[in-house]
Every structure is written in structure tokens, then in C-alpha cells.
Amino acid sequence: AAVLEGELRGAEERAERNAAAAEVAQSQARKLHTLKVSSDDVTRVAAAKLQDVKRRLAEAEGARAEWESRAAAAEDRVSTLVSRLDASCTRADAAERGCEEAR
């Protein structure tokens, strides 16, 4: 009987240790699940921010291309005006020489 009683106490102690270990394991499993959910949330947020950055970059590149086009058009207009001014100056110089010759 004493032997059985000792075995019973040993079994109860093992059961208590196993129950405590099971509680620790459940606690760790909950923590891991929380970390995984948090990690998934961080991944989703990071992916959304990356998409936002890519969208902004595409918008900036489009704006840059538009401004480059406008700058090229402005350069063309300036070049045309300079050519016209040169031609006007040439005609004015010729007219002035003609006036001097006529005097």
C-alpha cells in the first residue's frame, strides 16, 4: 500500500508539473500568435507604404517629364525670338547704312 501511495504521489506530482508545463506552452503559443499577427500587420503596413512611395515616385517622374517638355518648348521659343531679333537687327543695320549712304 505504501508503495502504491508513493507511486500515486509521484504520478500526482508529474501531473502537476505537466499541467504547469502545458500552461507555459499555451502562454508561449499565444505570444507567438500575437507576434505573428503583429508581424503580418507590419508587413501589410510596409507593403501599403511601399505602394504609396511607388505611386508618388511615378507622379514625380510624370511631373518632371512635363516640366522638361515645357522647358524644351520655352527654349525653342527663346531660340525663335533670338533668331527674329537677329534678323531685325540685320535689317535695321542695313536700313541705317542705306540712310547714311543716302545722306
Rosetta silent file (secondary structure, phi, psi, omega in degrees, C-alpha in Angstrom):
SEQUENCE: AAVLEGELRGAEERAERNAAAAEVAQSQARKLHTLKVSSDDVTRVAAAKLQDVKRRLAEAEGARAEWESRAAAAEDRVSTLVSRLDASCTRADAAERGCEEAR
SCORE:     score description
SCORE:     0.000 S_00000001
   1 L     0.000  -41.602  179.979    0.000    0.000    0.000 S_00000001
   2 H   -63.561  -36.267  179.509    2.856    2.341    0.896 S_00000001
   3 H   -66.024  -44.624  179.241    4.439    1.618   -2.483 S_00000001
   4 H   -64.179  -38.919  178.881    1.182    2.364   -4.283 S_00000001
   5 H   -63.721  -41.391  177.701    0.751    5.507   -2.235 S_00000001
   6 H   -63.965  -42.415  178.351    4.269    6.663   -3.237 S_00000001
   7 H   -64.728  -38.486  179.560    3.566    5.914   -6.873 S_00000001
   8 H   -63.780  -44.560  177.859    0.286    7.819   -6.645 S_00000001
   9 H   -61.833  -42.413  178.373    2.056   10.852   -5.125 S_00000001
  10 H   -61.986  -41.715  179.214    4.712   10.662   -7.852 S_00000001
  11 H   -65.790  -39.562  178.277    2.024   10.481  -10.521 S_00000001
  12 H   -64.784  -41.847  178.418    0.211   13.478   -8.994 S_00000001
  13 H   -63.356  -43.472  177.759    3.461   15.484   -8.907 S_00000001
  14 H   -62.768  -39.675  179.416    4.185   14.594  -12.542 S_00000001
  15 H   -63.362  -41.495  178.093    0.628   15.567  -13.459 S_00000001
  16 H   -64.264  -44.281  178.390    1.064   18.944  -11.713 S_00000001
  17 H   -62.233  -42.256  179.116    4.404   19.536  -13.485 S_00000001
  18 H   -64.000  -39.019  178.562    2.832   18.534  -16.812 S_00000001
  19 H   -65.317  -42.150  178.065   -0.102   20.888  -16.188 S_00000001
  20 H   -63.752  -42.571  178.894    2.300   23.734  -15.357 S_00000001
  21 H   -64.807  -36.636  178.459    4.335   22.975  -18.479 S_00000001
  22 H   -65.810  -39.967  177.422    1.126   22.905  -20.543 S_00000001
  23 H   -62.961  -43.201  177.817    0.157   26.341  -19.195 S_00000001
  24 H   -62.394  -43.510  179.786    3.600   27.716  -20.101 S_00000001
  25 H   -63.015  -41.370  178.152    3.330   26.174  -23.563 S_00000001
  26 H   -64.577  -41.196  178.613   -0.131   27.698  -24.072 S_00000001
  27 H   -61.346  -45.140  178.867    1.137   31.089  -22.926 S_00000001
  28 H   -65.001  -38.005  178.911    4.065   30.871  -25.346 S_00000001
  29 H   -63.880  -40.997  177.631    1.740   29.775  -28.146 S_00000001
  30 H   -63.760  -42.528  179.224   -0.478   32.829  -27.510 S_00000001
  31 H   -62.618  -44.108  178.476    2.586   35.082  -27.515 S_00000001
  32 H   -61.903  -41.032  178.037    3.816   33.553  -30.778 S_00000001
  33 H   -62.265  -44.039  178.079    0.385   34.004  -32.333 S_00000001
  34 H   -60.475  -44.178  178.326    0.348   37.648  -31.203 S_00000001
  35 H   -62.254  -40.807  179.605    3.822   38.158  -32.677 S_00000001
  36 H   -64.635  -44.424  178.497    2.757   36.557  -35.956 S_00000001
  37 H   -61.884  -44.251  178.436   -0.347   38.748  -36.164 S_00000001
  38 H   -61.780  -42.889  179.109    1.781   41.799  -35.348 S_00000001
  39 H   -62.415  -42.199  177.361    4.330   40.743  -37.954 S_00000001
  40 H   -62.908  -40.887  177.785    1.572   40.303  -40.542 S_00000001
  41 H   -61.999  -45.439  179.280    0.211   43.749  -39.666 S_00000001
  42 H   -61.482  -41.687  179.437    3.667   45.294  -40.028 S_00000001
  43 H   -62.616  -43.744  178.859    4.111   43.545  -43.367 S_00000001
  44 H   -62.879  -44.941 -179.939    0.757   44.852  -44.625 S_00000001
  45 H   -63.150  -44.107  179.666    1.527   48.399  -43.487 S_00000001
  46 H   -62.644  -41.494  179.260    5.005   48.270  -45.032 S_00000001
  47 H   -64.262  -40.772  178.610    3.591   46.968  -48.326 S_00000001
  48 H   -65.052  -41.999  178.574    0.983   49.756  -48.373 S_00000001
  49 H   -65.479  -39.084  178.035    3.633   52.384  -47.670 S_00000001
  50 H   -62.160  -43.485  178.115    5.855   50.947  -50.392 S_00000001
  51 H   -62.376  -38.911  178.442    2.978   51.165  -52.887 S_00000001
  52 H   -63.793  -43.226  178.750    2.364   54.772  -51.804 S_00000001
  53 H   -63.358  -42.415  178.391    6.030   55.628  -52.325 S_00000001
  54 H   -62.541  -40.437  179.072    5.983   53.976  -55.765 S_00000001
  55 H   -64.378  -45.314  179.349    2.841   55.937  -56.695 S_00000001
  56 H   -62.915  -39.625  178.651    4.393   59.218  -55.545 S_00000001
  57 H   -62.791  -43.453  178.696    7.575   58.436  -57.455 S_00000001
  58 H   -62.655  -41.270  177.712    5.584   57.760  -60.629 S_00000001
  59 H   -63.005  -43.243 -179.821    3.723   61.054  -60.145 S_00000001
  60 H   -64.238  -40.215  178.785    7.003   62.911  -59.607 S_00000001
  61 H   -65.333  -38.558  176.814    8.517   61.333  -62.721 S_00000001
  62 H   -64.222  -43.069  178.494    5.447   62.355  -64.723 S_00000001
  63 H   -64.224  -40.646  178.852    5.678   65.913  -63.408 S_00000001
  64 H   -62.548  -43.426  179.367    9.397   66.010  -64.208 S_00000001
  65 H   -62.473  -39.473  178.637    8.748   64.848  -67.760 S_00000001
  66 H   -64.154  -43.835 -179.785    6.070   67.532  -68.156 S_00000001
  67 H   -68.463  -35.382  175.906    8.405   70.250  -66.881 S_00000001
  68 H   -63.647  -39.845  178.062   11.216   69.014  -69.126 S_00000001
  69 H   -64.091  -44.958  178.618    8.835   69.225  -72.080 S_00000001
  70 H   -62.777  -40.274  179.750    7.779   72.740  -71.088 S_00000001
  71 H   -64.990  -40.510  177.685   11.426   73.776  -70.672 S_00000001
  72 H   -63.829  -41.486  178.335   12.277   72.438  -74.136 S_00000001
  73 H   -64.524  -40.549  178.211    9.325   74.326  -75.632 S_00000001
  74 H   -64.340  -40.659  177.512   10.431   77.501  -73.848 S_00000001
  75 H   -61.944  -40.793  177.708   13.982   77.044  -75.167 S_00000001
  76 H   -62.390  -43.653  179.344   12.587   76.668  -78.685 S_00000001
  77 H   -63.658  -42.311  178.899   10.534   79.866  -78.299 S_00000001
  78 H   -62.840  -43.271  178.900   13.559   81.769  -76.971 S_00000001
  79 H   -60.493  -43.038  178.483   15.657   80.483  -79.850 S_00000001
  80 H   -63.228  -43.808  179.374   12.997   81.602  -82.343 S_00000001
  81 H   -64.381  -39.466  178.345   12.780   85.054  -80.722 S_00000001
  82 H   -64.396  -41.289  178.266   16.571   85.424  -80.762 S_00000001
  83 H   -62.893  -43.352  178.459   16.623   84.494  -84.453 S_00000001
  84 H   -63.645  -41.408  179.032   13.904   87.038  -85.193 S_00000001
  85 H   -62.994  -43.704  177.393   15.755   89.677  -83.181 S_00000001
  86 H   -59.215  -43.833  179.944   18.963   88.939  -85.093 S_00000001
  87 H   -64.817  -40.848  179.013   17.091   89.250  -88.382 S_00000001
  88 H   -64.672  -41.506  179.105   15.501   92.527  -87.249 S_00000001
  89 H   -64.323  -39.672  179.134   18.868   93.877  -86.169 S_00000001
  90 H   -62.650  -44.133  178.875   20.354   92.881  -89.536 S_00000001
  91 H   -65.617  -39.861  179.633   17.558   94.686  -91.369 S_00000001
  92 H   -64.762  -41.962  177.991   17.915   97.701  -89.075 S_00000001
  93 H   -62.005  -42.922  179.715   21.673   97.800  -89.686 S_00000001
  94 H   -64.660  -40.358  179.510   21.106   97.605  -93.433 S_00000001
  95 H   -65.416  -40.522  179.651   18.490  100.355  -93.261 S_00000001
  96 H   -63.539  -42.716  177.726   20.827  102.526  -91.223 S_00000001
  97 H   -62.880  -38.935  178.581   23.633  102.010  -93.761 S_00000001
  98 H   -63.152  -39.131  179.141   21.178  102.854  -96.532 S_00000001
  99 H   -67.053  -39.254 -179.965   20.212  106.071  -94.744 S_00000001
 100 H   -65.865  -39.395  179.333   23.876  107.012  -94.295 S_00000001
 101 H   -67.706  -34.953 -178.451   24.550  106.356  -97.984 S_00000001
 102 H   -71.710  -27.341  179.691   21.543  108.415  -98.958 S_00000001
 103 L   -71.701    0.000    0.000   22.802  111.362  -96.937 S_00000001
